[in-house]
Amino acid sequence: MSATSTTGRPAVRPAIAVTVGEPAGIGPEISLRAAWARRHEANCVLLGDAAFLAMTANDIDPAIKVSALSLMAVRNGGLPHFGPDRLTVIDIPLGAHVVPGRLDKNNGRAVLDTLDAAIEGVRAGWFKAVVTAPLQKSTINDAGVRFSGHTEYFADQTGTAQVVMMLAGPQQSNGEPLRVALATTHLPLKDVSAAITVDSLARVLDILHHDLKTKFGIAAPRILVCGLNPHAGEGGYLGREEIDTITPAIGAAQARGIDARGPYPADTLFQPKYLRDADCVLAMYHDQGLPVLKYATFGSGVNITLGLPLIRTSVDHGTALDLAAQGLGKADCGSMEQAITAALGMVRATS
């Protein structure tokens, strides 16, 4: 059935799936807080254990009301719209009682089930986007399921050959967010050079260009590309990757109509006078680009997966089991709110 309000009026808020992540971490709390804070802008539908989330919501603030639905009911009848006075929860029951701060492998499969339900919901038209709270990879692996992370799982389940990890922070002085994408992600430093090829950079630049246009509404994206070596190789004296790989890849991208420039030395590129002319910076490896962004935006940054046939955003931090063990009220939901806001912006850009 089509989403309607209890008064019969058409729903005007986009429905966004929010997977609440590792139940023993801060994910359930920040998901509830952020979804409640953004309830007038988005119909944030939480995917998780309904009884646990209702109890957590009441402990956070008795004003937060939740309405539970079974996954089967939504499959059979579609997603109803309850209005901004309450949050919808699609019940994905946990396997064990939750002790904050203490991992339990018996809950690993339920965490994975929330991701499957989110993907199913996008395909079925229930949701316009997915926002994910942090999960604990070890819990899912200990449950007997090989799992390397959110990004890889979404790529595998959607049949996506390559995805690109991008983090974005709040607006800079020029009014644009700081966006940093990665040519490689979670690799040992010794393996980075071999992983960067002309072909791999071509794919990354194609995905960046395409998604900046289609998911962010940027008509002519401008991408600044970092070198790999100090001083971008200094003419080959500090490495030849810039000469042999990165420059040819940029040249080929320009020939395809992509406004990519560089390679630039990473130690000087992240300055306002350069960034004001960029829609995104492409860093060569994880710790080249992300320390800069996280220093500037931590707690309000957003992790965005590009290349997927759906919109997926996430927080810029982990499960914070230590904070969860201290009780409610210790976690900052700022990054989760920004992830919802970013997803909303992308939904509007693609509508």
KEFIVEX-342079 format. One line per field, with one value per residue: residue number from 1; x, y, z of N, C-alpha, C in turn. Coordinates in steps of 0.001 Angstrom, whole numbers. Example, Ala and Ser with C-alpha at 12.3 -4.5 7.8 and 13.67 -1.06 7.14 Angstrom:
k = c(1	2);
n_x = c(13190	12850);
n_y = c(-5690	-2250);
n_z = c(7800	7080);
ca_x = c(12300	13670);
ca_y = c(-4500	-1060);
ca_z = c(7800	7140);
c_x = c(13200	12900);
c_y = c(-3300	30);
c_z = c(7800	7870);
//
This chain:
k = c(1	2	3	4	5	6	7	8	9	10	11	12	13	14	15	16	17	18	19	20	21	22	23	24	25	26	27	28	29	30	31	32	33	34	35	36	37	38	39	40	41	42	43	44	45	46	47	48	49	50	51	52	53	54	55	56	57	58	59	60	61	62	63	64	65	66	67	68	69	70	71	72	73	74	75	76	77	78	79	80	81	82	83	84	85	86	87	88	89	90	91	92	93	94	95	96	97	98	99	100	101	102	103	104	105	106	107	108	109	110	111	112	113	114	115	116	117	118	119	120	121	122	123	124	125	126	127	128	129	130	131	132	133	134	135	136	137	138	139	140	141	142	143	144	145	146	147	148	149	150	151	152	153	154	155	156	157	158	159	160	161	162	163	164	165	166	167	168	169	170	171	172	173	174	175	176	177	178	179	180	181	182	183	184	185	186	187	188	189	190	191	192	193	194	195	196	197	198	199	200	201	202	203	204	205	206	207	208	209	210	211	212	213	214	215	216	217	218	219	220	221	222	223	224	225	226	227	228	229	230	231	232	233	234	235	236	237	238	239	240	241	242	243	244	245	246	247	248	249	250	251	252	253	254	255	256	257	258	259	260	261	262	263	264	265	266	267	268	269	270	271	272	273	274	275	276	277	278	279	280	281	282	283	284	285	286	287	288	289	290	291	292	293	294	295	296	297	298	299	300	301	302	303	304	305	306	307	308	309	310	311	312	313	314	315	316	317	318	319	320	321	322	323	324	325	326	327	328	329	330	331	332	333	334	335	336	337	338	339	340	341	342	343	344	345	346	347	348	349	350	351);
n_x = c(844	339	2292	675	-648	-2139	-4404	-5136	-3902	-1373	1929	4618	7212	10348	10911	13332	15553	16938	19426	20184	22561	25259	23895	24914	26453	26678	24917	21990	21062	21986	20722	17990	17883	18774	16959	14583	15136	15185	12662	10652	11548	12223	10937	12125	12763	13347	15375	15469	15503	12345	11205	13439	14315	12086	12141	14647	14184	12257	13791	15626	14031	10809	9058	9622	8086	7380	6310	5708	6329	5962	8307	7134	4539	5006	6006	3722	1815	2966	4613	3328	2514	3106	3273	4926	4811	5685	8067	8694	9326	10713	10531	13255	14095	16348	18817	19638	19701	20559	23528	24801	27818	28913	29769	27919	27835	25504	23791	24711	23724	21224	21899	23004	20705	19263	20551	20009	17230	17050	18187	16382	14126	14701	14791	12149	10832	10076	11843	13801	16467	19350	20566	23214	23966	26900	28394	29686	32188	33330	31372	29519	31150	31888	29472	29421	29326	30997	32301	33254	32678	30364	30417	31527	29659	27225	27986	28399	25850	24303	25386	27466	30336	32481	32991	33194	34643	33670	34110	32403	32246	30940	29881	32311	34094	33414	30883	30503	30485	33258	34660	36092	37344	38418	41016	42026	41166	40942	43803	47035	49824	52046	50948	49639	50698	50899	48223	47206	46416	46354	43939	42381	42226	40892	38352	37554	37524	35552	33277	33179	32770	30324	28533	28711	27447	24878	23859	24387	23731	25536	26484	28840	31257	34222	37278	39986	43091	45170	48728	50710	53179	55485	55481	54261	55864	57967	58954	59761	61916	61193	59692	57829	55153	53330	54107	53983	51485	49364	49174	48756	46242	44641	44806	43524	40978	40243	40049	37728	35902	35864	36403	39111	41980	45506	48403	48453	50554	49821	50281	50006	47675	45255	44076	42178	42349	42810	40829	38474	37958	37166	35023	35407	38046	40351	41981	44864	45124	43824	44802	45901	44015	41842	42596	42851	40237	38784	39915	38996	36237	35280	32769	30777	30982	30305	29998	29953	28868	29799	28857	27052	23780	21972	21251	23454	24419	26490	27757	30761	32241	32910	31514	31755	31824	32726	31611	28894	28711	28766	26290	23202	23126	25736	26737	27320	25103	25559	26946	25307	22926	23836	24357	21781	20775	22492	21738	19095	19531	20706	18621	16791	18251	18179	15572);
n_y = c(-1183	2331	4858	6557	9101	8958	10425	10193	11812	12282	11098	13251	13270	11906	8413	6843	4255	3282	1545	131	-853	-2322	-3756	-3606	-1389	2180	2607	2048	4093	6558	6356	6471	9017	10745	10182	11011	13706	14555	14088	15643	16215	13860	10564	8518	5229	2852	-32	-2806	-4506	-4328	-4266	-3841	-1366	247	222	1432	3920	4988	5212	7120	9366	9822	11030	10171	8234	5007	2945	-336	-2618	-5706	-7351	-9000	-7954	-5504	-6375	-7524	-5486	-3019	75	1816	5232	7065	9663	12558	12296	10024	7293	4856	1411	-1352	-4570	-6457	-9120	-9647	-12122	-12529	-11274	-7863	-6521	-3529	-2490	-5005	-7491	-9931	-12864	-14119	-12239	-11472	-12339	-11131	-8436	-8435	-9120	-6732	-5166	-6609	-6290	-3552	-3244	-4814	-3225	-850	-1803	-2641	-290	849	2477	5440	5772	4598	4697	3962	2873	2346	-892	-3977	-5736	-8135	-9424	-10373	-12054	-13864	-15047	-16812	-15940	-14796	-11629	-8475	-5823	-3006	-1587	-3373	-5417	-4268	-3761	-6376	-7550	-6064	-6570	-4951	-4050	-2344	-12	3279	4861	7692	10476	13140	16482	19226	22421	24446	27596	28471	27633	25065	21537	19779	17266	14085	11526	8105	6386	3910	1743	98	-929	-2390	-185	-915	-2187	-377	1040	-913	-1438	726	1497	2455	1646	1111	3639	4949	3763	4595	7412	7643	6715	8606	11020	10443	9969	12321	14008	12769	12038	14138	16367	18049	19788	19966	18394	19065	17670	17225	15675	13807	13261	10274	10014	11826	15326	14893	13101	14594	15100	12534	11893	11131	8894	7165	6812	8895	9805	7519	6365	7916	10482	9697	8458	10583	12191	10518	10476	13159	13240	11839	13665	14377	16547	16409	17056	17382	15360	16541	17655	16148	17301	20001	20481	20541	23176	26186	27909	26245	24270	25642	25572	23050	20187	17760	15942	13544	11186	9060	6996	5650	6889	9167	11057	11022	11697	14500	15354	14279	15576	18122	17771	15830	13949	15234	14420	12515	9301	8122	5879	5483	4585	2534	1132	2481	4918	5349	6268	6917	7018	8691	7243	4616	1799	2431	999	1339	3774	3109	1234	2849	3873	5488	8672	9510	9428	11167	12248	13657	13065	11072	12474	14201	12309	11467	13890	14272	12075	12798	15106	13943	12341	14298	15465	13500	13209);
n_z = c(0	-460	1181	3698	5851	9182	8947	6378	4555	2010	2583	3265	4068	3330	3511	5404	5982	9055	10328	13428	14376	16345	19167	21780	21785	21181	19157	19125	20901	19718	17279	17927	19189	17121	15036	16232	16597	13959	13025	11890	9406	8116	7683	9642	9781	12067	12181	14011	17224	18452	21064	22687	21680	22258	25049	25452	24271	26020	28322	27525	26894	27874	26138	23595	21346	20043	17336	16606	13930	12239	10090	8218	8075	6833	4427	3377	3381	2862	3826	6449	7379	10165	10968	12482	15241	16362	16196	13727	14046	12563	13447	14256	15756	18497	19459	22042	25426	25952	27184	27936	26445	26379	24214	22334	20671	19948	19066	16651	14099	14004	13807	11246	9874	9971	8083	5760	5672	5262	2708	1238	1651	259	-2346	-2595	-2525	-136	1252	733	1181	3038	6313	8418	11664	13750	13669	15118	13762	14657	16172	14307	12769	14784	15103	13094	10482	7703	7555	6518	6713	6658	4143	2256	2469	1595	-1040	-2004	-1647	-3363	-5780	-6705	-8347	-7678	-5110	-3654	-932	803	2893	4441	5653	7675	6282	4608	4537	2029	1699	838	1571	3079	1301	1142	-705	-1146	-2780	-2150	586	3466	3804	4478	4759	3244	1088	-473	-2734	-4779	-5129	-6395	-9551	-13037	-14149	-11834	-10641	-12669	-12532	-9960	-10268	-12237	-10824	-8754	-10210	-11484	-9273	-7792	-9542	-9931	-7398	-5738	-7085	-8420	-11092	-12671	-11527	-9632	-9118	-7041	-7006	-4928	-4738	-4263	-2985	-770	-1401	-3821	-5206	-6184	-8869	-9519	-7919	-5393	-5762	-8324	-8804	-9261	-11783	-13412	-12981	-11627	-12892	-15682	-15310	-14505	-16792	-18655	-17536	-17822	-20573	-20843	-20107	-17457	-14774	-13378	-11460	-10866	-10036	-6626	-3918	-864	1590	1374	8	1428	2056	2490	225	-1909	-1636	-2014	-4670	-5199	-5414	-4352	-2786	-3807	-2097	-1810	23	3121	5605	4584	3760	5601	8328	8203	7540	9699	11856	11422	11471	13258	14878	13623	11087	8055	6691	3464	1023	-2207	-5562	-5196	-6013	-4492	-1905	685	3856	6743	10146	11409	13204	15641	17523	20203	22731	25335	26155	25981	28024	30223	30477	29378	27657	27425	24856	21780	19395	17116	14655	13644	13245	11237	9274	8613	7663	5456	3874	3344	1805	-459	-1322	-2098	-4163	-6059	-6676);
ca_x = c(0	1130	2469	-236	-737	-3326	-5545	-5401	-3135	-148	3145	5490	8576	10947	11169	14742	15861	18044	19826	20652	23920	25568	22998	25652	27161	25875	24067	20558	20790	22148	19700	16737	18000	18876	15698	13593	15487	14938	11388	9805	12128	12304	10304	13232	12242	14434	15401	16110	14606	11356	11050	14659	14334	11043	12660	15728	13570	11621	14849	16213	13046	9473	8320	9903	7148	7684	5286	6400	5757	6730	8800	6141	3421	5419	6078	2374	963	3689	5048	2412	3145	2455	3423	6131	4642	6251	9020	8365	10371	10483	11077	14236	14373	17684	18898	20033	19560	21649	24241	25571	29271	29364	29391	27335	27747	24138	23067	25371	22878	20154	22488	23086	19329	18811	21095	19237	15905	17214	18378	15088	13194	14997	14364	10691	10291	9697	12804	14547	17886	19711	21552	23648	24714	28078	28289	30936	32434	33672	30152	28951	32064	31779	28198	29621	29132	32160	31842	34400	32253	29165	30609	31709	28422	26282	28449	28159	24413	23697	26097	28256	31717	33395	32422	34169	34355	33859	33657	32062	32068	30094	30248	33495	33839	32817	29520	30487	31045	34555	34462	37332	37152	39631	41335	42121	40563	41581	44948	48326	50517	52974	50209	48895	51238	50534	46777	46853	46744	45620	42567	41639	41940	39864	37047	37229	37178	34257	32242	33119	32159	28927	27700	28641	26423	23539	23392	24599	23219	26618	26432	30177	32097	35653	37951	41423	43676	46439	49787	50921	54442	55734	55687	53769	56967	59025	59516	60324	62987	60625	58752	57359	53725	52667	54450	53621	50119	48327	49021	48037	44837	43970	44705	42483	39692	39948	39622	36351	35058	35866	37259	40036	43236	46563	48372	48942	51098	48752	50565	49633	46410	44102	44014	40975	42543	42692	39586	37330	37731	36982	33843	35877	39463	40608	43220	45309	44953	42985	45371	46353	42938	40850	42971	42551	38801	38279	40361	38146	34790	34902	31536	29754	31287	29412	30600	29046	29334	29471	28892	25940	22518	21126	21904	23820	25306	26755	28496	32208	32852	32611	30436	31981	31332	33060	30589	27621	28764	28581	24881	22675	23411	27156	27072	26960	24409	25742	27297	24124	22028	24399	24191	20394	20676	23163	20882	17963	20005	20905	17278	16223	19005	17847	14108);
ca_y = c(0	3554	5458	7650	9461	8426	11250	9938	12701	11668	11346	14211	13090	10698	7307	6460	3144	3500	318	644	-1297	-3212	-3387	-3343	-133	3408	2704	2230	5398	7670	6209	7006	10456	11451	10026	11858	15101	14845	13454	16517	16279	12524	9430	7597	3942	2120	-1478	-3394	-5189	-3314	-4183	-3223	42	941	394	2415	5220	5465	5592	8369	10439	9232	11674	9451	7130	4136	2008	-1508	-3388	-6884	-7315	-9658	-7034	-4507	-7085	-7792	-4315	-1788	823	2903	6478	7412	11071	12873	12190	8750	6644	3502	400	-2675	-5455	-7498	-9566	-10079	-13499	-12592	-10059	-6917	-5893	-2451	-2600	-6400	-8127	-11267	-13404	-14566	-11131	-11128	-12550	-10132	-7207	-8622	-9110	-5348	-4704	-7268	-5672	-2219	-3423	-5259	-2105	70	-2465	-2715	1048	1348	3483	6208	5753	3821	5274	2864	3091	1466	-2277	-4616	-6826	-9382	-10091	-11101	-13155	-14855	-15735	-17791	-15327	-14008	-10256	-7568	-4458	-2478	-1195	-4577	-6185	-3615	-3987	-7778	-7845	-5352	-6937	-3803	-4494	-1456	1136	4279	5417	9129	11134	14553	17253	20419	23398	25271	29028	28729	27121	23686	20577	19178	15869	13376	10149	7298	5471	2612	1921	-517	-1719	-2054	839	-1557	-2717	687	1375	-1946	-1418	1891	1307	3371	1154	1274	5059	5298	3358	5466	8737	7524	6624	9910	11979	10060	10122	13741	14589	12200	11926	15402	17454	18938	19672	19759	18173	19360	16703	17418	14360	13809	12331	9217	10208	13188	16329	14289	12417	15562	14842	11182	11673	10493	7869	7367	6526	10065	9882	6305	5886	8886	11478	9108	8210	11881	12581	9718	10939	14438	12933	11347	14769	14522	17646	15929	17798	16924	15128	17595	17191	16090	18103	21403	20579	20781	24567	26821	28528	25187	23534	26424	25240	21601	19532	16572	15582	12105	10796	7757	5946	5982	7845	10382	12029	11050	12466	15920	15551	13993	16653	19296	17542	14627	14116	15755	13919	11496	8308	7901	4858	5816	3468	1621	1522	3051	5932	4836	7093	6355	7890	8683	6684	3223	1393	3072	108	1888	4768	2420	587	3868	4226	6420	10081	9799	9440	12324	11770	14649	12451	10358	13493	14657	11228	11550	15110	14021	11173	13602	15940	13110	11945	15450	15687	12455	13168);
ca_z = c(0	-486	2494	3992	7261	9834	8528	4975	3683	1519	3349	2600	4547	2757	4434	5411	6885	9977	11017	14723	14638	17461	20271	23014	21622	21261	17973	19395	21492	18782	16233	18467	19409	15840	14308	16896	16313	12544	12667	11079	8067	7516	8346	9928	10209	12704	11996	15185	18153	18824	22515	23227	21286	23007	26402	25391	23999	27247	29255	27024	27036	27723	25041	22344	21177	18907	16881	16061	12832	11856	8718	7369	7856	5844	3139	2876	3269	2641	5005	6824	7807	11424	11287	13250	16688	16818	15302	13308	14198	11985	14475	13914	17133	18897	19938	23438	26216	25712	28295	27312	26506	26345	22951	22422	19312	19673	18426	15393	12921	13998	13276	9798	9359	9779	6801	4703	5612	4677	1262	718	1682	-844	-3588	-2625	-2565	1191	1701	-255	1517	4218	7220	9272	12901	13739	14140	15518	12807	15346	16630	13172	12458	15847	14899	12031	9168	7283	7377	6571	6957	6011	2749	1452	2484	694	-2407	-2359	-1706	-4496	-6998	-7140	-8526	-6955	-4418	-3225	382	890	4103	4230	6871	7550	5268	4763	4381	714	1686	380	2523	2785	912	859	-1154	-1025	-3881	-1466	1912	4632	3364	5081	3976	2316	-66	-1141	-4051	-5753	-5348	-7209	-10960	-13925	-14268	-10583	-10488	-13654	-11991	-8831	-10786	-12914	-9791	-8098	-11125	-11694	-8090	-7447	-10418	-9821	-6011	-5040	-7907	-8850	-12554	-13235	-10352	-9695	-8248	-6865	-6746	-4195	-5079	-3275	-2279	-289	-2454	-5066	-5881	-6502	-10195	-9607	-6942	-4197	-6200	-9693	-8961	-9842	-13211	-14151	-12726	-11256	-13966	-16829	-14976	-14534	-18192	-19301	-17008	-18477	-21937	-20749	-19701	-15997	-14326	-12345	-11544	-9966	-8588	-5759	-2638	121	2782	1141	-724	2288	2478	1924	-1085	-2916	-1478	-2481	-6079	-5320	-4865	-3647	-2874	-3866	-1440	-2282	1032	4269	6554	3907	3678	6672	9516	7988	7631	11045	12738	11192	11536	14007	15624	12711	9752	7507	5806	2334	83	-3590	-6498	-4956	-6649	-3455	-1085	2003	4654	8059	11055	11217	14406	15913	18430	21515	23777	26645	26482	26193	29328	31260	30538	28386	27841	27236	23433	20962	18187	16058	13376	13157	12696	9970	8290	8158	6864	4178	3096	2868	704	-1637	-1808	-2816	-5390	-7027	-6893);
c_x = c(878	1194	1524	-205	-2001	-4569	-5895	-4642	-1862	1042	4051	6944	9163	11191	12615	14936	17058	18329	20565	21991	24057	24736	23705	26437	26214	24890	22592	20233	20896	21146	18379	16796	17988	17579	14610	13855	15138	13555	10477	10304	12091	11528	11384	12676	13402	14281	16181	15064	13631	11221	12251	14692	13257	11502	13752	15169	12949	12656	15533	15290	11665	8641	8537	8989	7524	6481	5979	5603	6601	7190	7785	4962	3769	5513	4687	1570	1656	3973	4047	3189	2407	2549	4580	5982	5199	7222	8528	9576	9914	11248	11999	14716	15820	17638	19193	19806	20784	22210	25106	27067	29798	28849	28849	27133	26340	23283	23645	24480	21731	20663	22564	21693	18813	19321	20318	17860	15982	17365	17073	14111	13435	14511	12843	10034	9819	10553	13465	16045	18084	20763	21927	24381	25881	27768	29667	31167	32646	32427	29539	29845	31995	30468	28269	29405	30366	31700	33029	33995	30991	29350	30699	30414	27381	26683	28125	26669	23710	24398	26924	29734	32708	32627	33550	33713	34651	33351	33426	31841	31196	30658	31510	33099	33204	31401	29390	31021	32462	34318	35819	36991	38490	39801	41515	41593	41393	42669	46167	49079	51433	52279	49561	49392	50817	49045	46333	47341	45973	44164	41769	41302	40879	38479	36611	36787	35833	33112	32064	32361	30667	28067	27644	27590	25029	23005	23568	24130	24259	26779	27785	31175	33570	36365	39442	42022	45019	47461	49899	52121	54554	56045	55245	54900	58139	59753	60171	61406	62482	59591	58175	55865	52966	52884	53862	52143	49107	48103	48353	46559	44037	43775	43617	41097	39292	39467	38187	35398	34971	36848	38066	41370	44230	47603	49028	49561	50023	49009	50217	48261	45244	44152	42805	41175	42501	41312	38377	36999	37463	35643	34219	37385	39561	41974	43580	45124	44299	43576	46057	45268	42070	41303	42653	41058	38301	38748	39416	36687	34367	33703	30426	30034	30349	30211	29575	29655	28855	29573	27756	24698	21503	21937	22186	24799	25478	27491	29994	32936	32390	31541	30567	31406	31600	32047	29251	27578	28532	27128	24489	23074	24854	27519	26572	26325	24600	26053	26109	23106	22524	24250	22768	20205	21301	22316	19686	18358	20190	19581	16677	16931	18643	16358	13712);
c_y = c(1230	4141	6636	7938	8872	9234	11053	10821	12001	12035	12290	14055	11834	9646	6857	5334	3508	2183	711	67	-2268	-2837	-3074	-2040	1055	3544	2882	3599	6518	7582	6794	8525	11223	11356	10908	13330	15501	14385	14332	16636	14933	11524	8374	6315	3123	623	-2079	-4060	-4164	-3165	-3490	-1733	842	1207	1458	3804	5799	5923	6893	9538	9827	9857	10953	8233	6316	3255	873	-2163	-4631	-6734	-7948	-8742	-5993	-5152	-7251	-6529	-3008	-1060	1927	4120	6988	8889	11291	12765	10887	8207	5244	2604	-867	-3669	-6521	-8044	-10011	-11509	-13620	-11246	-9169	-6407	-4801	-2604	-4011	-7084	-9530	-11786	-13864	-13459	-10764	-11265	-11546	-8799	-7287	-8585	-7686	-4789	-5318	-6627	-4277	-2311	-3863	-4089	-1087	-527	-2476	-1345	1582	2547	4177	6142	4895	4589	4199	3370	2097	71	-2809	-5820	-8160	-10138	-10927	-12270	-14254	-15627	-16736	-17266	-14508	-12612	-9323	-6111	-4092	-2304	-2414	-5385	-5576	-3824	-5398	-8050	-7135	-5664	-5801	-4186	-3650	-311	2065	4836	6907	9627	12606	15216	18454	21425	24165	26745	29357	28167	25684	22764	20174	17701	15258	11932	9427	6379	4050	2814	1239	-1506	-1400	-1085	222	-2057	-1626	936	372	-1921	-259	1672	2328	2945	1379	2741	5530	4953	4276	6844	8717	7498	7970	10923	11699	10363	11570	14451	14098	12170	13215	16607	18464	18781	19348	19578	18465	18497	17008	16116	14514	12921	11268	9530	11617	14122	15817	13711	13290	15201	13489	10891	10973	9430	8199	7108	7685	10123	8707	5933	7016	9918	10887	8862	9506	12352	11825	10147	12257	14213	12399	12439	14996	15626	17183	16626	17265	16144	16270	16998	17258	16995	19575	21566	20999	22175	25221	27373	27504	24515	24310	26128	23755	21164	18293	16459	14069	11830	9372	6643	6532	7089	9033	11452	12138	11740	13953	16175	15332	15028	17845	19052	16443	14897	14693	15339	12787	10596	7972	6867	5210	4574	2479	2061	2028	4100	5324	5791	6455	7388	7786	8095	5248	3015	1989	2236	661	2938	4106	1774	1565	4310	5245	7852	10474	10005	10714	11808	12704	14048	11706	11336	13989	13595	11220	12764	14925	13104	11930	14476	15165	12632	13090	15691	14677	12393	13939);
c_z = c(0	907	2666	5477	7851	9489	7063	4031	3218	2401	2577	3032	3921	3831	4288	6417	7751	10685	12288	15157	15793	18690	21581	22956	21697	20102	18262	19970	20471	17641	16699	18615	18080	15052	14914	16590	14886	12078	11827	9643	7354	8350	8554	10525	10768	12474	13152	16056	18744	20332	23150	22898	22026	24440	26440	25167	25265	28266	28824	27320	26837	26609	23711	22273	19945	18610	16152	14949	12626	10408	7773	7082	6803	4467	2529	2608	2980	3942	5327	7320	9034	11767	12247	14759	17246	15777	14971	13512	13494	12851	13873	15257	17339	19412	21409	24113	26019	27042	27682	27547	26389	25068	23197	21007	18950	19061	17063	14177	12855	13463	11753	9163	9149	8454	5644	4548	4982	3159	606	625	593	-2159	-3725	-2688	-1227	1593	522	-25	2760	5001	8227	10502	12930	14276	14491	14615	13511	15793	15513	12784	13509	15767	13755	10633	8829	6906	7538	6763	6197	4509	1850	1376	1546	-769	-2858	-2555	-2856	-5814	-7566	-7188	-7742	-6334	-4000	-1884	371	2233	3811	5573	6634	6554	5641	4563	3032	597	1243	1472	2105	2511	565	505	-1143	-2225	-3369	-54	2991	4191	4229	4180	2928	1052	-916	-2559	-5113	-6077	-6220	-8633	-11786	-14022	-12990	-10341	-11482	-13126	-10842	-9319	-11519	-11900	-9094	-8959	-11267	-10472	-7592	-8303	-10055	-8399	-5210	-5852	-8337	-10359	-13174	-12074	-10618	-8658	-8224	-6363	-6038	-4891	-4010	-2380	-1694	-1457	-3819	-5892	-6234	-7799	-10342	-8596	-5688	-4564	-7561	-9872	-9591	-11353	-13985	-14039	-12564	-12355	-15202	-16540	-14990	-15974	-18925	-18824	-17651	-19905	-21974	-20270	-18213	-15608	-13117	-12550	-10528	-10736	-7802	-4494	-1554	1314	2608	485	172	2914	1811	516	-2211	-2850	-1973	-3935	-6287	-4763	-4082	-3813	-2901	-3255	-1866	-1265	2273	5136	5887	3970	4908	7952	9387	8176	9051	12055	12636	11539	12487	14915	14779	11273	9357	6569	4721	1401	-1317	-4466	-6326	-5731	-5628	-2695	278	2672	6023	8902	10786	12423	14614	16974	19825	22654	25170	27091	26787	27571	30471	31395	29486	28713	27653	25764	22759	19671	17009	14702	12781	12589	11341	8884	7744	7256	5482	3287	2534	1689	-584	-2207	-2615	-4141	-6474	-7342	-8138);
//
